Structures are given as C-alpha cells and as structure tokens.
C-alpha cells in the first residue's frame, strides 16, 4: 500500500505540463534489437489509480532502409495479443516481438491506454528507430 501511495503522490506531484490525463500519469515505449532480426517493443504506462485495463491498446511497427521513409509492416492489437494489457496501477513489459530483417531500421507507434468503469484515455508514443541485427 505504501508503494501505491508513493506512486500516486509522484504522479500528482508532477507539473501540469507532464501530467498526461485523468487516467495516465506517465507513458513511454522503446524498441531494442536482438539476435536473429528480432525487434522487441517495450511499453511502460503508469496510471493515476487502479485501472481495470492498463497497457498498450495497439502497436504498429514501421520499417525503413534509410531512416527517412518509413512503411508500416505489422500492427498488434490487445484483442489479439492480450498480454499487451493488464489491470492495476501500472504496466511495464516487453509487449511484443517482431521478426524483422537484419540491416533494416524499425520503430514503433504505441497507443498507451488506461481505463476503468468511469472512462479511459489513450496517448500515442513514437519510439526512435533501431537497426535490426543478425
């Protein structure tokens, strides 16, 4: 309970410019490269209280050979990948793994989500690109 209260106080104590919404305190995502061309998308969502659903409602992976022109290659939805969403005060996980091609660059657009019986909110987060390795 002390950890939960501390987490809520930290969210409430942030400045208005960093407060995301009535549901989401903070959110972020990243992509990392692993052997075999794997691209791992990590997602972090901190809610302002207990949520019946918190996590990523969708993740779209984009591919590029030059880091200028990006094309979508795969979209994941929590309805098909339930591990992208949970209940509680926060969500932090390696949400999805995409099998890319070594040498190409990948980034992700993540829709972060938090909601309860009273409503919900979403925030879009775009990661920086990373190069897939063999």
N, C-alpha and C positions, 0 to 999 in steps of 0.2 A: 504494500500500500504506500509506503514511503517513496518508493521509486516512481510509482504512478503519479503521486502528488508533485514530486520534484519535476517530472517530465511536463506536467501540465503547467506548473509555475514557470518553467523555462519558456514554454510556448507563449504564455500570457505576457511574460516579461520582455518579449521581443518588440522592436519598434514597429510602428504601423506599416512601414514600407516593406517589412519582411513577413508580416502576418499574411498568410495565404488566403484564408477564408474562415467561415464559421465552423468548418469541418476539418480542414487541412492546416496543420501548423507549419510543416516543412516537407519538402519533397525533393528528390534527386534521382538520377539514374546514371549508369555508366556502361560502357562496353569494354570488354577485355578480350584479348586473343589467346587462344590455347592451341596446342598442337593439333595437327590434322585439319586446319582451317576452321576450327570451332570458334564461334563468336558468342561470348557469354554476356547477357544483359542482366545487370544488377539493378534493383529498384529499392528505394527507401522512401516510405511515406510515414510521417508522424501525424497522428490525429489529435484534435483538441480534447478528445474524450473517448470513451468506449464507443466503438463503431461496430455495427453488425457486419459491415463489409469495408475492408481497407486493403489497398494494394494497387495493382495495375489493371485497368479495365481493357486496355489494348496496348500492343507493342507492334510497331511497324519497323522492319529492318530495311535499310537502304544500302545500296552497293554503288561503288564508284571506282573507276580506274585512275582518275586524276584528282580527286577530292574537290572537284568543281561541279561536275554533272553527276547528280545522284538519282538513282532509279529504285523504286520500291521492289523488293524481292520476296517478302514474306510478312504477313500480318497475323499476329496471335491475338486471340480474344479469350477473356477469362471464362466465357461459357464453354469453350473447347479445351481450355487449359486451366482447370480450377485451382491449381497451385499458385496462380497469379493473384489470388485474392484470399483473404482470411478475415477473421473477426478479431477485435481487440483494440489496443491503443496505438499500435504501430505495425508496420510491415517492413521487413528487410530480408531480401533473399536474392539469390541468383534466379531470376524469374524464368528465363528461357535460354536455351542453347540453340543457335542456328549453325548449320554446317555450311560454311562458305568456301571460297576458293582462295588458296594462299596467294598473296600478292595484291589482292584487291582490298579496298578500304570499305569499312562498314560503320554505319551509325544507326542509332535507334531513336524513334519518336515514341515516347511513352506517355500514355494518358493515365495519370495518377488519380486515384479515386478514394473517397471516404464518404460513408453514408450510414444513416441509422433510420429509425422509424419516422423521424421528423423531416428528413430530406437528405440531400447529398451534394457533393461538389466534385469537380474534376479540375485538374491542372495539367497542361501539356509541358513536357520536358524533352528537349532535344539534346542528345549526347554529342560529344565531339567524335570524330572519326578515329578508327583504329585499323591498322593493317593486319589482315589475316596471315598467319604463319603456317608453314608446313609441318 
